[in-house]
Amino acid sequence: MATSKKVAKKEATELTVVSDDILFEDQGAGQEGIDSQDLMIPRITILQSMSPQVNKRDGKHVEGAEVGDIFNTVSSEANDGATGITVVPIKYRRAHIEWKPNRGGFVRDHGSDSSILEQCTQEEDYTQRLENGNEIVVTAEYFLFVVKEDGSYAPALLSMTSSQLKKARRWNSMMNQLKLKKPDGSGLFTPAMFYSSYKLTTVPEENDQGSWFGWDIEMCDGDSGGILKSLDNGQEIYMAARSFKESIASGE
C-alpha cells in the first residue's frame, strides 16, 4: 500500500522586497538571445472594409474596431481615424516590394533600386507585373515613433503604396522645406526629420475602382520649435529618435 508524505511548508522568515534598484539591475534579463530576427515590427495601417479586424466573424476581429481606424499590428490597438495619432518620423526609404499575384504573399524586398521596374510590364490599372506573374509595389516606408497623450512613445513602421504615394511625397516636401537659422546666423539649414511631430488622421477617398480610407498629414508644431518645445518630453524623444536612426542605419 502506497504511503504519502506531507511536505512541511517553509515559513517565510522575512519579507523580500523587490526594489527599484533590483528591477534596474535585472534589466533585460532573459532576453539576451533575442535579436531583430526574433521581433515583429509594429506596423501602422488603416483598417479598410475588407480588413479582418472589422469583421466580427473573423478570428482576427478586434472589438470596437471600425473602418477608417488606425491600427497597430503588434498591440492590436485601433485608434479613431478622425482623432488620429501623433507621430515623430525618424527615417524614410523607398522600397520595391515583390508580391505574389493579388498580394498573395511577400516574396522579396528589392530595396530602393528601381531597376527592377525595367523587368515589369505595366498593366491598365498601373500594376507593375513581372514575367513570373508577381507584382512589384513601390512603397514609401517611414520608421517613426508613435507618441501618446501621456508622453510615452514607441517605434513603428508606416508603409504607403498606390494612391498614398502622393501623400508621402507631400510629407517629404513638408519636411524638406522646413528651414532653421544656423547657430552662427550665416544662413539656413534643414533640421532632422525627427525635429517635428505630425498628426496622422484618415479621410475617405474614392475613384472609378472603388472607395477606401487614406492618410491626411499635418504638422503639429509648425515653426514653434518642433518637438523640443511642443512636447513636454520633446528633448528625450529627440535624443531617442537620434539613437534609433543610427540603429536603423546600422541594421540593428
Order of alpha helices (4+ residues) and beta strands (2+ residues): alpha-beta-beta-beta-beta-beta-beta-beta-beta-beta-alpha-beta-beta-beta-beta-alpha-alpha
